[in-house]
Structures are given as structure tokens and as C-alpha cells.
Amino acid sequence: MARCGKPEELISPLVFLASDAGFYVTGAILFFDGGYTAA
């Protein structure tokens, strides 16, 4: 992809992290950059 995410694409992961389902995700650094930093 090699592009930054659009604001509307970030909503789903943010809602997940704010929900009870994201309870065990702690101390993680998450990059929403379409794989740009992995390249």
C-alpha cells in the first residue's frame, strides 16, 4: 500500500481499542501507515 491511512480508515481500529475487546492490548505501539514503516 505504502500510503498513510485516511481518517475514515482509522475509526475501526480505534473503536476496537476503546472497546472491551481491546482490553488485552496494552503497551503496544501501533502504526496505521499502510505498511510504510515495514518497507
N, C-alpha and C positions, 0 to 999 in steps of 0.2 A: 504494500500500500504506500509506504513512505510518504505519508502526509499526516498532518495534525488532525485530530478529531474535531468535528463540528460540535457546537454546543448541544444540539439535539441528540447527538450520538453518546454523549456523556451521561445523560439522565439515567439510563438503565443501570449502569454500574454504581452510580451514586445512590440510587434508590435501594439497590441491593445492600450496599454497605451500611446504609442507615436503618435497614430493616432488621428484624430478629434473625433472619437467615445469615446475615453477615457478622453474627456475634463472635465467631472464632477468628475473624480476620483482624489481627492486632499487630501493630508494629511493622506493617508492610508498607513499602513504597511502591505504589502502582503508577505506571506510566501509561497514559492514554494518548499515544502518539502514532498509532497505526504501524508500529514496528520500527519506527525511525531510529530509535536508540539501539535496537538489536542488530541493525545493519552494519 
